Amino acid sequence: MKKTLDEHAARFDDLAADYDDEKSPEYNECVALVLERANPDGDDTVLDLGCGTGAIALGLAEAAGRVVGRDISEGMMDEARRKADERGIENVEFGQGQFREPNYDGEVDIVTSNFAMHHLSDEEKRETVSVIADLAPRRIVLGDVMFFGEPDPEEPFYSPEVDDPATVGVLADAFTDAGYAVTAVEMVHEQVGVLVAERL
């Protein structure tokens, strides 16, 4: 991680109010794919890590039994809570948590994360996947900045000073080593994709 958790949290607190206004088409496509691939049913509990302003958590709430969002930024979660209140969504809760310490110990069927894990180093990503695997969800859906080839240094999709994306291979290996089969990889952009892993 190129910045401390507190630095990341403060940065996203500052961005929270305008965060939803600055989404790229690639981000929006990732959201749609993560929602589609998560595919919860009415009995499922979904844990959304790095939930931000709630794009995934709120998008899954209608189909899922319960959705738990975790983030390090109170400002982002305040926006998510405001949107949940406006929409009358009552089966979603948001609370403080981080990837390697999600602050959740209940049963979980599906874990999602969108455009958040790329802040971690490759080793931290592996630790995160191990923590998620210990929760024993049947499915994990990750939408994120990830490299399908060599990134173009002239046109990075990410901010090198704060982001640390992994290759698709590094991510797939982390899931495989944790006892999951990678069942789908969808490229949205040469530096953005969605990965689906199912418990073996």
N, C-alpha and C positions, 0 to 999 in steps of 0.2 A: 504494500500500500504506500503510495507516494506521499500521502498526507496522513495526519493522525485522524482518528475517528472524530475527535472534537472539531478538527478543522473541516472535515467533510460535512459534519452536522451543521456547523455554522454557515458553511457555503450554501447548503441546501435550504436552511432557514431563510437566508437572504433571497433565494430564488423562488421560494414557494408560491408567493402571490401571483407571479407571472409564469410559472412553470408550464401550465397547460396551454399557454398561448404561443409557445415557441417550439412546437413539436414538428419534426421532419416527417415527410411521407414514409421514410423507412421505419421510424419509430411507430407510426400509426399502423403500418403493415405488421410489424412485430406484435403489437398489442392484439390485433385481430387474429394472428396465428396462434399466439399463446392462449387466448380465450378458446379458440376452436380446438386446439390440441389438448387442453386441460380437460375439457368435456366432463365436468362433474355431474353426478346425479343428486337427487334430493336427499340422500343419506350421507353424502360425502362432507368431510371437513377438509377445507383447503387452507394451507398455510402459504401466504404470499410474502416472500422475503424481499426487503428493499422496496416496500409497497409504494413509497412516494405519495402522490396525491390520490392514489386509489384506482388508477385506470384498470388494473387487472382485478383487484379485490372486488370493486363495485361491479365490474362487468360480469363476474362469476356468481354474484350473490343470488341472482334470481334462480339459477339452476341448482346451486349447492345448498346443502343443509346449513352449513356454517362456514364463514370465512374469517380467518385471523390474519390481520396485516401487521407486519413488523418493520420498523424503520428506525434509523438513528436520529432523524430530524423531526422534532416536534412541530416545526412550522409546516412541513409537508403533510404530516398526519392531521394537523388542524384543518388543512384544506380538504383532506379525505373525509374527515368527520363532518365538515360543513356540507359536502356534497351528499353524503349518506343521509343527513338530516333533511336536506332539500328534497331528496328523492323518496323519502320515507322508507329507507332500507334499514331493517332492524336486525338482520342476522350477520352483521359484520362488526368486528371489533378491531381497534387499532391500538398498538402499544409499542413501547420501547423494546428494541431488540436488534441484534446484529447478526451477520451471517454465521459466525462461529459460535455465537451465544444467542440463539434466537429467543430466549426467555419464553419457551413454550415446552411443556412436557406432557401434553395430552395426546390422544390418538390423532393421527393425520392420514388422510387417504391420498392427497395430491399436494405436491409442493410446486409453487410457481415463483418465478422471478423474472423481471423484465428491465433491461437497461440499468442494472445496478452492480452485478458481480464484477464487471470490468474494472472497477476501482481496486480490486484485490490483486496481489501478485499471484503468479501461477501456483506457488506453494500454498498460499492462503486459499486459493480456489479449491485445491485438493483437500485441504482441511475442512472447508465448508461442505464439500460434497460428502465427506465422511460423516460430518455432523448431521447432515440431512438424511443420509442413509440410516443412521442410528434411529431416526424417527420412524423408519420403515414404511414410508408412503409407497403405494403401488406404482405411482407415476410421478415423474419430475419433468417440468417443462421450463426450459430456460430460453428466454429471448434476450439477445445481448449483442454488444459489439464483439465480434470474433473474426479471426482472420481465416479466409478460405484459401488465400495464397499470400504472396508477399505484399504487404501494404504499400501503397504509393505514398512515399514521403512528402510529395508535393500536395497530395489531396487526402490527408487523413480524415477519417470520419469522426475521430475522437480527439480529445485534447491531451497531448502527450504529457503535459505538466501535472495532470490530475488522474489520468486514466492509464490502465495497464492491461489491455486486452490480451487474450490468449488465442492460440490457433485452435481450430476446430479439433485437431488431433489431440492436443493437450486436454481439452474438455472431455472428449470422448473417452480417453484413457482414464481420467479421474472417475467417471461414472462406471466404467467397466471394472476398475479395481475395487470399487465399492460394492460390487455385486449387482449392478444394473446393466441391462442391455440397451444400447442406443438403438431405438427403433425408427427414428426419423431425424433427418437433418435437412432443414430448408434454408436456402440462401435467399436473403432479401436484397443483399448488396454484397459486394466483395468483402466488406468489413462488418457485415451485420447478418445475423441468422437466428434461427430457432432450432433448438435441440430437444428431442424428447427421449427420455430414458424410462424403462419399465423394470420393476423389480423381478429378478430371476426367481 
